[in-house]
Amino acid sequence: MNKQIIEYLSKYTVITKELEDIIAESTFFKNYKKGTILLSEGNLSNECFFVLKGCIRSYFFKEGEEKTIEFYTEEQVVTPANYGKSTPSKYYLECIEDTVLNVANPTIENEMFQKYPQLESLSRIIAEEIITKHQTSFTEFKTSNPEERYLHLLKTRPNIIQRAPQYQIASYLGIKPESLSRIKKRLMNKMNSSI
Amino acid sequence: MNKQIIEYLSKYTVITKELEDIIAESTFFKNYKKGTILLSEGNLSNECFFVLKGCIRSYFFKEGEEKTIEFYTEEQVVTPANYGKSTPSKYYLECIEDTVLNVANPTIENEMFQKYPQLESLSRIIAEEIITKHQTSFTEFKTSNPEERYLHLLKTRPNIIQRAPQYQIASYLGIKPESLSRIKKRLMNKMNSSI
């Protein structure tokens, strides 16, 4: 399991044996059954996660309707917006598959940063990478119509479409389930007529 | 000018006299005229900015049409997606007002981080805050209709509406200028009929 974390971090910097040992000592893994709620709206959050296997979905309710914010799969970091703060969560985190997570909390993190300052530098670099990715996704979303959004998801994260129920995908794309069905039917017809 | 940066950083941590001096020594300010292009599509980026006064807009072209991604005003950090990398920029950065910026580059940043590791820790914390803000904005956008998006902008960043031309506001909201006009007219009518 640690190997997967080391591989992920190696994309950003050279991981020394020392850092590898610190990670092995300081992190721990947990298994969660499909359907587990990791964080509820209104609750405090003292844990952040790295997905080793499985899928986490974040969602909230707007006027009684469930709205999917994000899907996190293998090798993604999940830091709740209120992580380590005294503010309640505005959303839920749910395992939509049996999931294995590496779990950290502010105490573990601070200890690791103190033992190994290079790790804090690495965290900064990763956070900046995440900002860039978010910005790209937001721009992509804002400047696309629903069909383009679906095609983009199909191209960039095809496994999400296989792993999550249709109604979750629809709200993730900011559309109604009926619109998603129509888009899929339209694309299917296009494909068939071009064969 | 430095005072403004120190005030901004003080929101996140205690700024010692030592750090204050390092910032004063290492950073520099530049004045830009309205209309200055800070970064062009296809170019490398070796500068990041902190807005002291004025407004920067990021935009790109999609099928020949200008699409506004973001507006950055006082006390916002602007780090181009390709900052310090060997990849070309996918968008433009333009000063839409006369603007005063604090300018940094990777060399300055690394020197500052080495002299004062606490600054790197601070950068991590700020980057994580930015992630949270982006996530909130994206979710808000995805789960709102155009009128709600306009009202949200009016509530959270009313000065943007005053400072940027209508066509830029419209594309920032992911809608056509005609739709924005209609929304504004509708809201005006609602207001008038409720007086």
Interface residues (C-beta under 8 A of the other chain):
Chain A: F60 K62 K67 I69 E70 T79 A81 K90 F113 P117 E120 S121 S123 R124 A127 E128 I130 I131 T132 H134 Q135 T136 S137 F138 T139 F141 K142 T143 G174
Chain B: F60 K62 K67 I69 E70 T79 A81 Y91 F113 P117 E120 S121 S123 R124 A127 E128 I130 I131 T132 H134 Q135 T136 S137 F138 T139 F141 K142 T143 G174
